[in-house]
Amino acid sequence: MSQLTTLNSATFFGETAETAARASLRKYKRHPHHSLLILQVFPTQNDAFAFKALHPHLPLCVFPFEDDPKNPGRRKYLVSSISDFWNRYRNMTRAERHYYELIETGAPCHLYFDIEYTVSLNPSLDGNAAFKAFQNFVIERFKKICDVEYSQIRIIDLTSSTDTKFSRHLILKAPGIAFRNNYDVGQFVSHLVSDLTVLYNQFVELRQHNAHSCQSRLDLNAPSEIDANLMSAFVFEKDGVVRLFVDMGVYTRSRNFRLWKSSKLLKDTELVASPGCDIKEDEQGFRDTLVSYVETGSKLLIYTANKCNRLIANGANESSTVLSLASSDILWKSTNTGQMDYSEQSFPALERFLISAIKSINPSSKVPFIQKTMYMSELNQVWFKISNNRYCHNIGREHQSNGVYYVFDLATFVYFQRCHDPDCRHYRSKELPYPIELHPFIDTNVFMDDDTDSIADDVLIQAVESDSTQFWG
């Protein structure tokens, strides 16, 4: 494994903490994709997850792969950043590429489908026409929940079809929007499949009986003309059962999804772009093909009970009907809300820094202290509820009754103040940087001496930069 190069904390703090933090933050935003030089292979998925968990501040992901012809079902697990993986992957020979994307449980991802059927069981089926009709049907639904135009949706259409099997991967990406996790994607797809099944049953009824005599028994909301190409997406299986050609098994825990340009071990057919799907042969093109590559600040769609609501990942959407991050009293009152995963942990370095900052802003005879600390794993944030000091930046004084809390963003190294007062419920103060050395998940044992400030700056970027997304860390 390549070693991370690091810097001495004294070198970094030659400047004031605030100046250095601002400088590093500028570099962090300026270089979204920087090599971390990590390529570590593990024999099991759990080992890979354990290594990734030891480095939560780094944008690492897991790529399963097969390389043993004697054990074609056995996979190993490569942990790396997207950039480092792509630099390795693009130079592999075709015979070496048997890689998969691991869609992690609970991680945000985009809408995706695995579509397949056996050609010999459906000899007269025009698979391309059925696929196109299905794609259009899905996009119409997807447009509505994302509130975007058709032209804004990025369509990734990959194929590994052969003479014996029709096989496509369809990935749909709306700008700045993703699903909360692949379970929610599965809920959306399940609802869609259910609606299509009802439509298919009506289609079969229309074909078997006189359309006029059956009209009264049909769903009044059903279209007067049903697309025959869309209905041909219902295919025969080996047991004679007819089902939609969508594989519903790909929305389970920690699912492996074959990578663009990869083939299965001992197979020759690569997963490549379908005709009409343009994918650039570069790192950004590779990122476009990843289901779980989600950019920072993307809105998260929460799909439950046939209802879809939107949540801003960075907490900017206070109008969310699922959870308003500004209206968060319920989270402070109970550890059993069932609405967002979090844990009560201690972050002493950040706590000392925050108390000192509060004292300097609003000196008082009362000594402020941290009443409650919560780590919001989905947001990669630490929230501190403050007691003995209700100073609010929005009104420039303390509130009489309602308190304030501070949010530390662990992905962008900034913190800001929010408020429980109804009049300030939607207020979010200006972002301020905090010293990177205070980051709770950066191991200070990896720092080493370096006498050159310019080298330290470059190394700092390597140590803390993200792949333009907080969801790969």
C-alpha positions in Angstrom: 0.0 0.0 0.0 1.2 3.5 -0.8 1.9 5.6 2.2 0.1 8.9 2.8 2.6 11.8 3.0 1.8 14.1 5.8 3.0 17.2 7.6 4.1 18.3 11.0 1.4 20.2 12.9 3.9 22.9 13.8 4.7 23.5 10.2 1.0 24.0 9.5 0.4 26.3 12.4 3.2 28.7 11.5 0.4 31.0 10.6 -2.6 31.7 12.8 -5.1 28.9 12.9 -7.8 30.9 11.2 -5.5 32.1 8.4 -4.2 28.6 7.8 -7.7 27.1 7.9 -9.0 29.6 5.4 -6.1 28.9 3.1 -6.6 25.1 3.2 -10.3 25.5 2.6 -9.6 27.5 -0.5 -7.3 24.8 -1.8 -9.8 22.1 -0.8 -12.4 23.7 -3.0 -10.0 24.5 -5.8 -8.8 20.9 -6.3 -11.9 18.6 -6.2 -10.1 15.5 -7.5 -6.7 14.9 -6.1 -4.7 11.6 -5.7 -4.6 10.1 -2.2 -2.3 7.3 -3.4 -4.3 4.6 -1.6 -4.8 1.2 -3.3 -5.4 -1.4 -0.7 -6.7 -4.9 -1.4 -8.6 -7.0 1.2 -9.9 -10.6 1.1 -13.3 -9.8 2.5 -15.9 -7.1 2.3 -15.9 -6.6 6.1 -12.1 -6.1 6.1 -12.5 -3.4 3.4 -15.2 -1.7 5.3 -13.1 -1.8 8.5 -10.2 -0.1 6.7 -12.5 2.5 5.2 -14.0 3.2 8.6 -10.5 3.9 10.0 -10.2 6.8 7.5 -13.6 8.6 7.6 -12.0 11.9 6.6 -10.8 10.4 3.3 -13.0 10.0 0.2 -12.5 6.2 -0.1 -14.8 3.7 -1.8 -14.8 -0.1 -2.3 -14.4 -1.8 -5.7 -14.9 -5.6 -5.6 -13.1 -7.6 -8.3 -12.5 -11.1 -9.5 -9.0 -12.4 -10.5 -8.9 -16.1 -9.7 -10.2 -18.3 -12.6 -10.2 -21.3 -10.3 -12.7 -19.5 -8.0 -14.8 -17.4 -10.3 -17.4 -16.6 -7.7 -14.9 -15.3 -5.1 -14.2 -11.6 -5.0 -11.5 -9.4 -3.4 -12.1 -5.8 -2.4 -10.0 -2.9 -3.4 -10.2 0.3 -1.3 -9.2 3.5 -3.1 -10.3 7.0 -4.1 -12.1 7.3 -7.4 -9.2 9.2 -8.9 -6.5 6.7 -7.9 -8.8 3.8 -9.0 -9.4 5.4 -12.4 -5.7 6.0 -13.0 -5.2 2.3 -12.4 -8.3 1.0 -14.1 -7.9 3.0 -17.4 -4.5 1.3 -18.0 -5.7 -2.2 -17.4 -6.0 -4.7 -20.3 -9.4 -6.0 -21.2 -8.5 -9.4 -19.7 -7.8 -7.7 -16.3 -11.0 -5.7 -15.9 -13.5 -7.7 -13.8 -14.5 -5.0 -11.4 -17.7 -3.9 -9.7 -19.0 -0.8 -7.9 -20.1 -1.6 -4.4 -23.3 0.3 -3.7 -23.0 0.7 0.1 -26.0 0.2 2.4 -27.3 3.6 3.6 -25.2 5.7 1.2 -26.8 8.1 -1.3 -27.0 7.0 -4.9 -28.7 7.6 -8.2 -31.6 5.8 -9.9 -30.4 2.6 -11.5 -31.8 -0.5 -13.2 -30.5 -3.9 -14.2 -32.5 -5.1 -17.1 -32.2 -8.6 -18.6 -34.1 -11.4 -20.3 -33.3 -14.7 -22.1 -33.5 -14.2 -25.9 -34.5 -17.8 -26.7 -37.6 -17.5 -24.4 -38.7 -14.3 -26.1 -37.6 -14.8 -29.8 -39.9 -12.2 -31.3 -39.2 -9.5 -28.8 -37.6 -6.2 -30.0 -35.5 -5.7 -26.9 -34.3 -2.2 -28.0 -37.8 -1.0 -28.6 -39.0 -2.3 -25.3 -36.1 -0.8 -23.4 -36.6 2.6 -25.0 -40.3 2.6 -24.1 -39.5 1.6 -20.5 -36.8 4.2 -20.3 -39.2 6.9 -21.4 -41.8 5.7 -18.9 -39.3 5.9 -16.1 -38.0 9.3 -17.1 -41.6 10.7 -17.0 -41.9 9.6 -13.4 -38.4 10.7 -12.5 -39.0 14.2 -14.0 -42.0 14.7 -11.7 -40.3 13.8 -8.4 -37.2 15.8 -9.3 -39.0 18.7 -10.9 -36.6 18.8 -13.9 -36.9 18.8 -17.7 -36.1 15.7 -19.8 -33.1 17.4 -21.3 -31.6 17.9 -17.8 -31.5 14.2 -17.0 -28.2 12.4 -17.6 -28.9 9.0 -19.2 -26.2 6.3 -18.8 -27.2 3.3 -20.9 -24.7 0.4 -20.8 -25.0 -2.9 -22.5 -23.5 -6.4 -22.3 -26.1 -8.0 -24.5 -25.2 -11.2 -26.4 -27.1 -13.4 -28.9 -28.5 -15.4 -25.9 -29.1 -12.7 -23.3 -30.3 -9.2 -23.4 -28.6 -7.2 -20.6 -28.6 -3.5 -20.0 -27.7 -1.1 -17.1 -29.7 2.1 -17.0 -28.6 4.9 -14.7 -30.5 8.2 -14.5 -29.1 11.3 -12.9 -30.8 14.6 -12.3 -28.6 17.6 -11.7 -27.9 18.1 -8.0 -30.3 15.4 -6.9 -29.9 11.8 -5.6 -31.8 9.2 -3.6 -31.1 8.9 0.1 -30.0 5.3 -0.4 -30.5 2.3 -2.6 -33.3 1.0 -0.4 -35.3 4.2 -1.3 -34.4 3.6 -4.9 -35.9 0.1 -4.6 -39.1 1.5 -3.1 -39.4 3.9 -6.0 -38.8 1.1 -8.5 -41.1 -1.3 -6.7 -43.9 1.3 -6.9 -43.2 1.8 -10.6 -43.2 -1.9 -11.3 -46.5 -2.3 -9.4 -48.1 0.4 -11.6 -46.8 -1.2 -14.8 -48.0 -4.6 -13.7 -51.5 -3.2 -13.3 -51.2 -1.5 -16.7 -50.0 -4.8 -18.2 -53.0 -6.7 -16.8 -55.3 -4.2 -18.3 -53.5 -4.5 -21.6 -53.9 -8.3 -21.6 -57.6 -7.9 -20.8 -58.0 -5.5 -23.7 -56.4 -8.0 -26.1 -58.5 -10.9 -24.8 -61.8 -9.3 -24.9 -63.6 -6.7 -26.9 -62.3 -3.3 -25.9 -65.7 -1.7 -25.7 -67.2 -4.3 -23.4 -64.2 -4.2 -21.1 -63.9 -0.4 -20.9 -66.2 -0.2 -17.8 -63.9 -2.5 -15.9 -60.7 -0.7 -16.6 -59.0 1.8 -14.3 -60.4 5.2 -15.2 -56.9 6.6 -14.7 -55.4 4.3 -17.3 -54.4 5.7 -20.6 -56.8 5.1 -23.5 -54.0 3.7 -25.6 -51.4 1.5 -24.0 -47.9 1.5 -25.6 -47.4 -2.0 -26.9 -43.6 -1.6 -26.8 -43.8 -0.8 -23.1 -46.0 -3.9 -22.5 -43.4 -6.0 -24.3 -41.1 -5.3 -21.4 -43.0 -8.1 -19.7 -41.0 -11.2 -20.7 -41.2 -15.0 -20.3 -38.9 -16.7 -17.8 -37.8 -20.4 -17.7 -40.7 -21.4 -15.5 -43.2 -19.8 -17.9 -43.9 -16.9 -15.6 -44.2 -13.5 -17.2 -42.5 -10.6 -15.4 -41.1 -7.2 -16.1 -37.5 -7.4 -17.3 -36.2 -5.4 -14.3 -34.1 -7.3 -11.8 -35.4 -6.3 -8.3 -32.5 -8.0 -6.6 -30.1 -5.1 -7.1 -31.5 -3.0 -4.4 -30.3 -5.2 -1.5 -27.6 -4.5 1.0 -24.1 -3.7 -0.2 -24.9 -4.6 -3.8 -22.2 -5.2 -6.5 -22.9 -3.5 -9.8 -20.5 -4.2 -12.7 -18.3 -1.3 -13.8 -18.3 0.3 -17.2 -15.7 -1.5 -19.4 -15.6 -4.6 -17.2 -16.6 -8.2 -18.0 -17.4 -11.1 -15.8 -14.5 -13.4 -15.0 -14.1 -16.1 -17.7 -16.5 -14.1 -19.9 -15.6 -12.0 -23.0 -18.5 -9.5 -23.1 -17.7 -6.1 -21.6 -20.3 -3.7 -20.2 -20.0 -0.8 -22.7 -21.9 2.3 -23.7 -24.9 1.5 -25.8 -25.2 3.2 -29.3 -26.3 6.8 -28.7 -24.9 7.0 -25.1 -21.9 9.2 -25.2 -19.4 8.6 -22.3 -16.1 10.5 -22.3 -13.0 8.3 -22.0 -11.7 10.3 -18.9 -12.2 10.4 -15.2 -15.3 12.5 -15.3 -16.8 10.0 -17.8 -16.1 7.2 -15.4 -17.7 9.1 -12.5 -20.8 9.6 -14.6 -21.2 5.8 -14.8 -21.1 5.3 -11.1 -24.4 4.8 -9.3 -23.1 6.0 -5.9 -21.0 9.0 -7.0 -23.0 11.9 -5.6 -21.7 15.5 -5.6 -21.5 17.6 -2.5 -24.7 19.6 -1.7 -27.0 17.3 -3.7 -30.6 17.2 -2.7 -31.6 13.8 -1.3 -34.9 12.2 -2.3 -36.5 10.3 0.6 -39.0 7.8 -0.9 -41.2 6.0 1.5 -44.8 4.7 1.4 -45.2 5.9 -2.2 -44.4 9.4 -1.2 -41.3 11.4 -2.1 -39.9 14.3 -0.2 -36.7 16.3 -0.7 -33.9 16.9 1.7 -30.9 19.2 1.2 -27.8 17.3 2.3 -26.0 20.4 3.6 -29.0 21.5 5.6 -30.1 24.4 3.4 -33.6 23.3 2.7 -35.6 24.1 5.9 -38.9 23.5 4.1 -38.4 19.8 3.8 -41.5 17.9 4.9 -39.5 15.0 6.1 -37.0 16.7 8.3 -36.2 20.4 8.7 -32.6 20.7 9.8 -33.3 24.1 11.3 -36.4 22.8 13.0 -34.5 20.1 14.8 -35.9 20.2 18.4 -37.2 16.7 18.0 -33.7 15.4 17.5 -32.5 17.1 20.7 -35.4 15.8 22.7 -35.3 12.2 21.8 -32.7 9.6 20.8 -35.5 7.5 19.2 -36.8 9.7 16.5 -36.4 7.2 13.7 -35.8 10.1 11.3 -32.0 10.4 11.0 -29.1 8.3 12.2 -26.9 10.0 14.8 -24.9 9.1 17.8 -23.9 11.0 21.0 -20.2 11.2 21.0 -17.5 13.4 22.6 -15.3 15.7 20.5 -13.2 17.5 23.1 -11.0 19.4 20.7 -13.9 20.9 18.8 -15.7 21.6 22.1 -12.8 23.6 23.5 -12.5 25.5 20.3 -16.2 26.3 20.2 -16.5 27.4 23.9 -13.5 29.7 23.4 -15.0 31.2 20.2 -18.4 31.8 22.0 -16.6 33.5 24.9 -14.8 35.9 22.6 -17.9 36.8 20.7 -20.2 37.3 23.7 -18.4 37.7 27.0 -20.7 36.9 29.9 -20.6 36.2 33.6 -22.1 32.8 32.9 -19.7 30.2 31.7 -21.1 28.5 28.5 -20.9 24.8 28.2 -21.9 22.0 25.8 -25.2 20.6 26.8 -25.4 18.0 24.2 -23.2 16.7 21.3 -24.5 14.7 18.3 -22.6 13.3 15.4 -25.0 13.2 12.3 -23.5 10.4 10.3 -25.7 11.0 7.2 -24.6 14.6 7.0 -21.0 14.1 8.2 -21.6 16.9 10.8 -21.2 17.4 14.5 -23.9 19.4 16.3 -23.3 21.2 19.6 -26.2 22.4 21.7 -25.1 25.3 24.0 -26.2 26.2 27.5 -25.6 29.4 29.5 -25.2 31.4 26.3 -28.1 32.1 23.9 -26.2 34.6 21.7 -27.6 34.6 18.2 -25.7 36.2 15.3 -29.0 37.0 13.6 -30.2 39.4 16.2 -26.9 40.4 17.7 -27.8 39.5 21.2 -29.0 36.6 23.4 -32.5 35.2 23.0 -34.6 35.3 26.2 -35.7 31.7 26.2 -34.7 29.7 23.2 -31.1 28.4 22.8 -28.7 28.1 19.9 -26.6 25.3 18.5 -23.5 25.1 16.3 -22.9 22.8 13.4 -19.4 21.7 12.4 -19.2 20.3 8.9 -16.5 17.6 8.8 -16.3 17.5 5.0 -15.7 21.2 4.4 -13.9 22.2 7.7 -16.3 25.1 8.5 -18.8 25.7 11.3 -21.9 27.9 11.7 -24.6 28.8 14.2 -28.3 27.9 14.0 -31.2 28.7 16.3 -34.2 27.1 18.0 -36.1 30.4 18.3 -39.2 30.4 15.9 -38.2 33.8 14.6 -34.7 32.6 13.7 -35.7 29.1 12.7 -34.4 29.4 9.2 -31.4 31.4 10.0 -27.9 30.1 9.3 -24.9 32.2 10.2 -21.9 32.9 8.0 -19.6 29.9 7.7 -16.3 30.2 9.5 -13.3 27.8 9.2 -12.0 25.8 12.1 -8.4 24.5 12.3 -8.0 21.3 10.4 -5.9 19.8 13.2 -9.1 19.8 15.3 -10.9 17.5 12.9 -11.9 14.5 15.0 -11.1 11.9 12.4 -7.7 13.0 11.3 -5.1 10.9 13.1 -2.3 13.1 14.3 0.0 10.1 14.5 0.3 10.2 10.7 1.9 13.7 10.8 5.7 13.9 10.1 8.3 16.6 10.0 8.7 18.7 6.9 10.8 21.8 6.7 9.3 23.4 3.6 6.1 25.3 3.8 5.4 24.9 0.1 5.7 21.1 0.4 3.5 21.2 3.5 0.8 23.0 1.5 0.8 20.3 -1.2 0.7 17.5 1.3 -2.1 19.2 3.1 -4.2 19.0 0.0 -3.4 15.3 -0.4 -4.4 14.6 3.2 -7.7 16.4 3.3 -9.1 16.9 -0.2 -12.4 15.3 -1.2 -13.6 13.7 -4.5 -16.1 16.6 -4.7 -18.5 14.6 -2.6 -19.0 14.0 1.1 -20.7 10.7 0.4 -17.6 8.8 -0.7 -15.9 9.3 2.7 
